[in-house]
Amino acid sequence: MTTDTTTKGTTATGETVLDARGVTMRFGGLTAVRNVNLTVNSGEIVGLIGPNGAGKTTFFNCLTGLYIPTEGEVRYKGQVLPPKSFKVTAAGIARTFQNIRLFANMTVLENVLVGRHTRTKEGLWSALLRGPGFHKAEAASRERAMELLEFVGLDAKAEHLARNLPYGEQRKLEIARALASEPGLLLLDEPTAGMNPQETRATEELVFAIRDKGIAVLVIEHDMRFIFNLCDRVAVLVQGEKLVEGDSATVQGDERVVAAYLGEPFEDAPGKEEVAEVEAAEAHAEASTDAAPGKENDR
Ligand SMILES: Nc1ncnc2c1ncn2[C@@H]1O[C@H](COP(=O)(O)OP(=O)(O)OP(=O)(O)O)[C@@H](O)[C@H]1O
């Protein structure tokens, strides 16, 4: 079923950042992801699309240590990933979630600082004793967090509570928090869900800017315009399997992708001829009813 028509995007620079091989995830009798291979190279933005329930988020969870794949292997820069999400983050993969997961009662800045914990060396005792090492590390973290907030356009709201941000800004904050772990690969799960067209456009620009900073991106999205504008390469999952992979034009023009989204016509669905036959029979029946004697009496 799997067809690879991979073409290299113009911005792809070669090094394989993510290499998922034969990833399968079963939940009891349900195979949510079946034997999926996917690579992301440095400098690339890769899209993962598919109808609802196709297995996209499950695949993301297999990449980020939230699930241990039933079969298969995931490598980041050549190293097999440990099956724990905090270790995956420490290795260099960060993600955002389909349902925003911020600390609602913390400030915008604090949320980003939380995202930096995998990159700070200062331990618990240092934090409790608040020695000079702690203060230095904290100052450096705050500076970096502010840079990231500026990057996503939220620096002016650093002291606002996360819960008071409009929805589109909460999504930006999630991205800033993910970037705080200084990843080499960023996974975005439906980053434009619930956004208006302007916010979606701004998110597109933000993802390009992230890629330009040397971070590879893998993105799940239902907004096809966003995906096809953005991605060097797009993989299509259908019922847990990779159906097609290629550049935007290849994927858009593939009849199997259209069929997967719109649904195949029923095998016995009426064709044009059958429809014409039925219409002719109905017209005939109507004409004979009009000409029937009882009809004249009704007038
Ligand atoms: N923890 C789980 N236990 C059992 N089944 C699950 C679990 N997580 C996902 N599934 C099932 O796996 C299949 C794939 O779900 P998944 O959420 O990965 O799809 P998706 O492509 O991300 O869908 P959507 O676009 O709607 O978010 C679905 O049938 C779903 O019900």
The ligand as an SDF file (V2000), in Angstrom:
LIG
                    3D

 31 33  0  0  0  0  0  0  0  0999 V2000
   -4.6340    5.5630   23.7310 N   0  0  0  0  0  0  0  0  0  0  0  0
   -5.3980    4.9690   22.8150 C   0  0  0  0  0  0  0  0  0  0  0  0
   -6.0560    3.8190   23.0740 N   0  0  0  0  0  0  0  0  0  0  0  0
   -6.8180    3.2360   22.1370 C   0  0  0  0  0  0  0  0  0  0  0  0
   -7.0070    3.7050   20.8960 N   0  0  0  0  0  0  0  0  0  0  0  0
   -6.3940    4.8490   20.5780 C   0  0  0  0  0  0  0  0  0  0  0  0
   -5.5520    5.5490   21.5030 C   0  0  0  0  0  0  0  0  0  0  0  0
   -5.0680    6.6670   20.9000 N   0  0  0  0  0  0  0  0  0  0  0  0
   -5.5800    6.6710   19.6670 C   0  0  0  0  0  0  0  0  0  0  0  0
   -6.3760    5.5780   19.4700 N   0  0  0  0  0  0  0  0  0  0  0  0
   -7.0700    5.2290   18.2320 C   0  0  0  0  0  0  0  0  0  0  0  0
   -6.0900    5.1930   17.2170 O   0  0  0  0  0  0  0  0  0  0  0  0
   -6.6290    5.6930   16.0110 C   0  0  0  0  0  0  0  0  0  0  0  0
   -5.7720    6.8560   15.5230 C   0  0  0  0  0  0  0  0  0  0  0  0
   -6.0050    7.9730   16.3720 O   0  0  0  0  0  0  0  0  0  0  0  0
   -5.1570    9.3170   16.2570 P   0  0  0  0  0  0  0  0  0  0  0  0
   -5.6470   10.2490   17.3260 O   0  0  0  0  0  0  0  0  0  0  0  0
   -3.7210    9.0040   16.2470 O   0  0  0  0  0  0  0  0  0  0  0  0
   -5.6020    9.8430   14.8220 O   0  0  0  0  0  0  0  0  0  0  0  0
   -5.3480   11.2730   14.1640 P   0  0  0  0  0  0  0  0  0  0  0  0
   -4.9620   11.0210   12.7600 O   0  0  0  0  0  0  0  0  0  0  0  0
   -4.4140   12.0560   14.9960 O   0  0  0  0  0  0  0  0  0  0  0  0
   -6.8060   11.8890   14.2180 O   0  0  0  0  0  0  0  0  0  0  0  0
   -7.2870   13.4400   14.2910 P   0  0  0  0  0  0  0  0  0  0  0  0
   -6.9110   14.0610   12.9840 O   0  0  0  0  0  0  0  0  0  0  0  0
   -8.7630   13.3200   14.4640 O   0  0  0  0  0  0  0  0  0  0  0  0
   -6.5980   14.0490   15.4760 O   0  0  0  0  0  0  0  0  0  0  0  0
   -8.0680    6.0820   16.2880 C   0  0  0  0  0  0  0  0  0  0  0  0
   -8.8930    5.0020   15.9050 O   0  0  0  0  0  0  0  0  0  0  0  0
   -8.0620    6.2770   17.7820 C   0  0  0  0  0  0  0  0  0  0  0  0
   -9.3450    6.0240   18.3100 O   0  0  0  0  0  0  0  0  0  0  0  0
  1  2  1  0
  2  3  1  0
  2  7  2  0
  3  4  2  0
  4  5  1  0
  5  6  2  0
  6  7  1  0
  6 10  1  0
  7  8  1  0
  8  9  2  0
  9 10  1  0
 10 11  1  0
 11 12  1  0
 11 30  1  0
 12 13  1  0
 13 14  1  0
 13 28  1  0
 14 15  1  0
 15 16  1  0
 16 17  2  0
 16 18  1  0
 16 19  1  0
 19 20  1  0
 20 21  2  0
 20 22  1  0
 20 23  1  0
 23 24  1  0
 24 25  2  0
 24 26  1  0
 24 27  1  0
 28 29  1  0
 28 30  1  0
 30 31  1  0
M  END
$$$$
